[in-house]
Amino acid sequence: MTSTRAAAFFTAFAIAGAAPASGQTLFTTDDYRADGAHWTDPAYYGHNTARELTDMQVDARYGERGSGRDDYEIGSPYPFATAREHYDAWLEAAGGGTRHTLATLPDWDGLWGGGASWLNGRNIQASTIAAALSPEYREYYVQQAKAEAEGRHWWAAAFCLPDGFVRGVQRAQHFIVRPPQVTVISDMLSSIQVRWIHTDGRGHASEDFQFPQWVGESIGFWDGDALIVHTNQIRQWNATHSMFEWSGRLEAVERYQRVGDTMRVELTLYDPVAFLEPLHAEMAFELETNPDLRPVFSTCTDTNGPAGNIFVREDGTLDERTPGTPGYWDPREPRPWAAHYALGEN
């Protein structure tokens, strides 16, 4: 953001009455970290939803007051402290699960769309997200919200990186249902995403074979025609624009059930490091009826070019950036966006 635009941005916030009790407008202190007492105050963000903060630059509405919409209860309605406790309780209630054959499995064929919820940042106040996070992850969140509002976006797809678990759950398109396994396929922004949900009674891999995975490792069981899923080993990542990060301790419990042409989904997220309490979202996927809507195989490199460490030298040969060279991106870095955000903070 240019200095002229920044001045207009902050002036507009003051005019809009967005200043919190301290008299500070959005991110105008020398160090936004000093505003910690106001991070759960809707006025601190000008009553903007998370997505409205992201779109301030895109929509040329710098500093305008937001819609004030806050349509969701995001805390879990269930009494469970952990995902494992949640999953085991539902498994016991289902009498160990329904043993389906190919003939008795529910029909989930077709192309599904939709899946919107508060997890996309729309119609939920940025302050509501911040209030649900631990102090460490609340600071991470405000860092991202500040960067997004100022036009300093960091989007996984821009770097040909996967969208991660939380965004992936919201974009399920195909369910391949078989007795030992359910496969979920999505055409994501950066690549085709595939989830394997084992429903043959196996547990998670032994600890010696566990490692962080983009969509985690999923096991499940059938409760009649409803699929219950437990996912662990989810790689630490970020949900989406102006939304929360999670730690490597994230686990999830999901419930899928088809009702007519609607797939009703519940998602409960457990992360004792990032969240103050388990978080919960409900989604609805609708069966697509337009025969021209068909999934395609795509990769991020189709539009964004090759991986960031690969480049062409002046003599036309390919080269690769290595650790210690300018512009090198370390794929093992758990929070690559943090360094990006920090560039514009001073």
Secondary structure, 3 states (H helix, E strand, C coil): CCHHHHHHHHHHHHHCCCCCCCCCCCCCCCCHHHHHHHCCCHHHHCCCEHHHHHHHHHCCCCCCCCCCCCCCCCECCCCCCCHHHHHHHHHHHCCCCECCCCCCCCCCCCCEEECCCHHHCCCCEHHHHHHCECHHHHHHHHHHHHHHHCCCCCCHHHHCCCCCHHHHHCCCCEEEEECCEEEEEEECCCEEEEEEEECCCCCCCCHHHCCCECCCEEEEEEECCEEEEEEECECCEECCCCCCEECCCCEEEEEEEEECCEEEEEEEEECCCCECCCEEEEEEEEECCCCCCCCCCCECHHHHCCCCCEEECCCCCEEECCCCCCCCCCCCCCCHHHHHHHHCCC
